[in-house]
Amino acid sequence: MKGIEFLRKLFTEQELNAILQKAHNSLQKELNDKDYRMAAFYSLDIAHIYDLLGDREKAEQHYRITTEYLDCADFQPLWIRLECLRALGKLEEAVKAALSNPSHSKIELAELYKEAGKHDIARKIYAELATRQFCNPDRLENFIYPQYLQHISNLWERAQNAEKAREFNESAREAWEKVEAKLEKHLYPIEKAWLNEGVGYIYEKACNFEKAMDYYQKAGEEYDLANMEKYRASSETHQVDGDWDHYAIYFYTQLPETLMINFLEYFMKFNFRRIKYRILMLEEKMRG
């Protein structure tokens, strides 16, 4: 089963149509205000929703329109343009757009080269990224450090260096076991949720599916708790000023397709959908 089919399982058609209507209303408001940057965000949401609904014609129409809104915007987020060009199959144009922008992500550039069939260039970029990762000694006992090691493992995997990928995955597991044994820092539910989700992925990559599922389920429980009124303020604070920036890099690298379900709505909904997606994908692996 393809990734988009799992993504579709996260919604009912009624839910998608409700989100679609809100996105259309928000888009019209931004167009009335001539805020073309925000219009591009909502237009991209609409394109993603049509993709999830299986209406490829309307999806492509809105991917094209989104780039037109960007052309009118004072500030043009590069990732939105690249997302649209990739969805439209304009990979060479996407590569040129990335290279012409000094703020482009090397990881995204490597993915574009890979999708364009330039695998040697993609592997070279991934290997360079993995090699250049800087290890700050102050982070060695930090509870995020295992995620950092797994991120390097992922880069080596994409560089098609299986030995290095296994080496760093093993290091990530060992680092987590050390951190877990003396984890004293008080963590809020949202922090525990992100942590468990990230650790689950480490064990999934090690093919320890049962342990990975345990951590994913713990993450789901912590997300439920984080969304309760008692913890909602702390969850929102940590999303803006906490560790989310670290996890976002790791999670989007692991699951780039989840951009399709990160709509401009309450951020906890994305957390719920993402962990459910991980569980669905892992269940499929466990069925063989």
Buried (B, 14 or more C-beta within 10 A) or exposed (E): EEBEEBBBEBBEEEEBEEBBEBBBEBBEEBBEEEBBBBBBBBBBBBBBBBBBBEEEEBBBBBBBBBBEBBEBBEEBBBBBBBBBBBBBEBBEBBBEBBEEEEEBBBBBBBBBBBBBEBEEBBBBBBBEBBEEEEEEEEEEEBBBBBBBBBBBBBBBBBBEBEEBBBBBBBBBBEBBEBBEEEEEEEBBBBBBBBBBBBBBBBBBBBEBBEBBBBBBBBBBBBBEBBBEEEBBEBBBEBBEEBBBEBBEBBBBBBBBEBBBBBBBEEBBBBBBBBBBBBBBBBEEEEEE
